[in-house]
Amino acid sequence: MGRKAEYSEKPKKGPGRKARKQGPPSFPKKSFAPLEDVDKTLTHRQKQRLAKHLKKKTELKERQKLFKQKKKLNKKQQAYQSDSEGDEKTTLDNGHSMDQGKDEAVEAVVKQKPNKKKIKGYTDDNDWLTPKQKKKQQAVKPDEEEKDESGSENEEFAPDDPVSDENTCDDGNAIFKMGKLDDLSDEENSDDFEESDEENDNPDDGDERDDLLPIERDCKKLKKREAEQVKLADEELQMLVDQQDVFQFPEVSEERDLTLQDVLQRIKDVNLVLSDFNKYRQPNRSRSEYMELLKKDLCVYYSYNEFLMSKLMDIFPLSELMEYLEASEVARPLTIRTNTLKTRRRDLAAALINRGVNLDPLGKWTKVGLVIYNSQIPLGATPEYLAGHYIIQGASSLLSVMALAPQEGERILDMCSAPGGKGSHIAAVMKNTGALFANDANKDRIKAVVANFHRLGVVNSVISCEDGCKFRQIMTGFDRVLLDAPCTGTGVVSKDPSVKSTKTAVDVQRCYNLQRKLLLSAIDCTDAKSSTGGYIVYSTCSILPEENEWVIDYALKKRNVKLVPTGLDFGVEGFTKYRQYRFHPSLNLTRRYYPHAHNMDGFFVSKLKKFSNTIPVSQEEEKEEDVHQLDEDMTTTASSAEQGGDQGNDKVNEPVKIGKRAGKPNLSKLELELKKKKLETNKTKYIVKVFEKPTKTKRPLCVQNADETRHEVEKSQKQKEKSPLKAKVRIEADELVPLPEGKSIKKHNKLKKQQESKQFEKIKVTKKNKSKA
């Protein structure tokens, strides 16, 4: 069945002589606790120190035993003398004469017996039973109390000092001295003394402290000390605040000689006054004067112009304003975005760490961001950068694409795409599927988009250089549109400090007008009937409400859109109230980001959902058009009436009208009532201008009614004979006005059909007459 196994051990053969002789290395098992079995090899100096240390420990133990014995004897002596103390106290109360006599007697006894030896045991011949010894002990007691109060030494460990041991001696004239810790060479002994003090103070915690390690005990001590220091510091600060003088307004001569440190101190003083205005104000000064002074000082210290500083003071409270200004002076951390079309974030991080880059993930809210702390090489020249594995991009610019949430296979427009960071991010999320249209109006900046798309491997893009305001005339029907609108850049002051002093109200107004046009164009380019999209994301790198909430509020009034949640977990809610202005309540769905709160550039993100392709017209425009039509109708009726009057010679000459009613006819009461009724009905009427001919729509009722009428007309046309009247019918169907809600639709459609059939009959009759003629 096979060979038998040999279970005898065979010696291992090595490759050479040395390998056979040399055994494997043995390593002792290491642990955190010291091993008792392993003997440490000490140097000569260490052995001397150890011997000295052990000797001192044994001496300390002996002294402690002696001190405990003496303490027990003292306690027994006090108990024994408790009966005789009452009589002595009465004599002390009567006068000092008896005390002086006793002292003289005691001194005489001491002189007679200077060399008397102390006898151990409890006998009447011992010195501790004599009145003199009792007197000395009473004199020693206050000294001991002083020792306890100063905290220099505890009663249990008083014998640690050799001087104190020697001085508690047999001689009555001996001087009692306080022990010193200088004789103790080891730090552990001093720690033991401190621990014993705490144990005496809190005897209940003794069992718990025995279980603690020395490091834990020291940690507890440090925490107690820190808590006491913090408490004392708060008390001192409160005392200083209460005692300080009221801030006085500076004079004109003082302002000329100010330094930056003086300005900073004055800013702090004014902030303190404004924090509790009733307490620290001057009686003849108003709050507006303090605010003006603070604004001037902040403009001087941080180099802002007055317009921008006043805007910031309106946006932020004073405490948050100082944090924002300080954060804007510091550069934001450098961040990069991983290009998921070519690599993963983990592999990219490993490659950059090998090149000496110190980095971390940007946060839990993103899976592609990395924050760079320092780098030994420039990040714009690494092989990974040139290969398109990442792009240098701010953390805030990732938010707008995350809010857009593009899906694979969609048709997406990036209206202001330069330099291509957000567009390439959209392509990476779509995995190079669908179609991405990247547009920018600047010819020089569009070159950067082309270069970045080539480097990052974006294939599904179409790059154009057109005006965004007119893009709806070129192409529409996009599933999603991203508009990162041009702005004043008040959120990126750390990158561009010139913003602080160059931006004015004219710049803000110019950007506001451009942003409104671009947003309306972006909404018009979006297809509301898209099965997956119909979303518009509007973002800016500004924190001014004029460029953010004002623009969104305008778009909500002018187009059929509504605000939806952005899908971002963090951020400050947008303004619904700003000073005396009130915005749409749904603006709390927008998100704001600040440098001092989120450690990224100031940013604003909002997400809109388009629910209809129609463009509503405001009531004021409707009224103007209706009034214009009524005036035209009235002029025609008046002219016809004048002609009839001239024929009958019944016309009475009327005075010529001057002013607004010049050239307009006089209306009768009946005509005025008709005009009022027509104006009231026109309030619920909507004139619709359709960019694209709508097909089947579910949501808007008016569009459904128009579609139904169109389909019915087309069916009726197919049934009838072919004639050149088809075009006429289609034009009339397209010009049909949708009915307001609440009215019956079927009856209106029947009436329309009857009118159309009558028109057909009339046209046929005229045709036949012409042919006969």
Helices and strands as residue ranges (DSSP letters): H 17-21, H 44-80, H 82-94, H 97-112, G 127-129, H 131-150, G 158-160, H 162-167, H 187-201, G 203-205, H 206-211, H 214-243, H 252-256, H 260-275, H 277-280, H 287-302, H 306-315, H 318-328, E 334-338, H 345-354, E 357-361, E 369-375, G 379-381, H 383-386, E 390-392, H 397-404, E 411-414, H 421-430, E 435-439, H 443-456, E 461-464, G 468-473, E 480-484, H 499-502, H 505-525, E 535-540, G 545-547, H 549-558, E 561-564, E 572-573, E 577-578, E 581-582, G 585-589, E 591-593, H 595-598, E 603-610, H 619-648, H 669-682, H 701-719, H 726-734, H 745-772
